[in-house]
Amino acid sequence: MKMLRRALVALSMAGTIAGVLRLRGSGGVPPQEGGWREVGVPPR
């Protein structure tokens, strides 16, 4: 019984942490400036 309770607590903690990370997330609007640009390579 004690082991089952520990497993349930661990699962609930993992779910809570996953939910917080998902809500915080690093998503959002991508940067509007910068990005890829062509690099000029001088001829040899």
C-alpha positions as CSV (number, residue, x, y, z in Angstrom):
1,M,0.0,0.0,0.0
2,K,2.8,2.3,0.9
3,M,4.6,1.7,-2.4
4,L,1.3,2.3,-4.3
5,R,0.9,5.7,-2.6
6,R,4.5,6.7,-3.4
7,A,4.0,5.8,-7.0
8,L,0.8,7.9,-7.2
9,V,2.5,10.8,-5.5
10,A,5.4,10.6,-8.0
11,L,3.1,10.4,-11.0
12,S,1.0,13.3,-9.8
13,M,4.2,15.4,-9.2
14,A,5.5,14.5,-12.7
15,G,2.1,15.5,-14.2
16,T,2.1,18.8,-12.3
17,I,5.6,19.7,-13.4
18,A,4.8,18.7,-17.0
19,G,1.7,20.9,-17.0
20,V,3.6,23.9,-15.6
21,L,6.3,23.5,-18.2
22,R,3.7,23.3,-21.0
23,L,1.9,26.4,-19.8
24,R,5.0,28.4,-19.4
25,G,6.4,27.1,-22.6
26,S,8.9,28.9,-24.8
27,G,6.5,29.4,-27.6
28,G,5.0,32.6,-28.7
29,V,5.7,34.9,-31.7
30,P,8.8,34.2,-33.6
31,P,11.3,37.0,-34.0
32,Q,10.4,39.5,-36.7
33,E,14.0,40.6,-37.3
34,G,17.2,38.8,-38.1
35,G,17.1,35.2,-39.2
36,W,18.9,33.6,-42.1
37,R,20.8,35.7,-44.6
38,E,23.1,34.8,-47.5
39,V,26.8,34.7,-46.8
40,G,29.1,36.2,-49.5
41,V,32.0,33.8,-50.1
42,P,34.9,35.5,-51.9
43,P,36.2,33.5,-55.0
44,R,39.5,31.7,-54.5
